[in-house]
Amino acid sequence: MELGITLALVSSALLGTAVVLANVGLRHLDPARGALVSIPSTTLFLWLLAPLLYRGEGWSTTALAIFAVVGLIFPAVVTLLNFASNRITGPTIAGTVSSTTPLFAVFGAVLFLGEPLTLAAAAGTAAIVLGVVALMARGDAVPRNWAGWVILLPLAGAAIRGGSQATVKAGLALWPEPFVAVLVGYTVSCATIFAAGRALVPKDAAPLSRRGILWFVAVGFCNGLGVLAMYAALNAGQVSVVSPLVATYPVFTLALSALFLREERFGARVLLGVALTVAGVVVLARA
């Protein structure tokens, strides 16, 4: 379990770093083409690593199919949902609703995988979710000018992310190869994102920027390693512990943004969010 906790926190740090890099990259490239750069570059990076990391042991066709089905929706469909929800509701509401991902992951693990949910794990998960919500919430949100059903977009993204973690865990039980899970998933997602590419890119999009491409290649690098660490953590530990820990990535995003981008102020809301998140991590680590 200690290995799973460590890998989950490594994943959180990498995913949080990717958010900061993406924020910089978006100054030079629109979100749609950013995804069209980051996901394929991650896929290429993983295939280059395949001769070193793929061992070819314990082949399972069922597990391979599970990893492929997950790849069809994560990260490709989740990326598309994030674009849509951020564009319509704004990043505050979209990010806050997306913070419920661990709840879906834990629910799926308990319901479908038979994982036990201890009181400590439930308390730690609740603290992390509340902490991340506090970190994501902003006081300068614009008035709502969209229909209420639109909230289903970020909620669907959270459900897919959480459900994919529980599903990958089921696949890893059949074939405990986290690298294969990432490789297959990203390969399928790459095909999905390319298939939807023309519909994603705005007609009035600015020309491709070399800086933007480089930034999003870095985003893909961090995301790929972050997902690999997350799947390795799921292989070593329970979803009910790993998923909430991975969801702490906004803490790393906050810290890096404050250090390098000078874009964060540590007010009462931020301090409360950090305190709740750290408390949840401590509870889960001792669960």
Secondary structure, 3 states (H helix, E strand, C coil): CHHHHHHHHHHHHHHHHHHHHHHHHCCCCCHHHHHHHHHHHHHHHHHHHHHHHCCCCCCCHHHHHHHHHHHHHCCHHHHHHHHHHHHHHCHHHHHHHHCCHHHHHHHHHHHHCCCCCCHHHHHHHHHHHHHHHHHHCCCCCCCCCCCHHHHHHHHHHHHHHHHHHHHHHHHHHHCCCHHHHHHHHHHHHHHHHHHCHHHHCCCCCCCCCHHHHHHHHHHHHHHHHHHHHHHHHHHHCCHHHHHHHHCCHHHHHHHHHHHHHCCCCCCHHHHHHHHHHHHHHHHHHHC
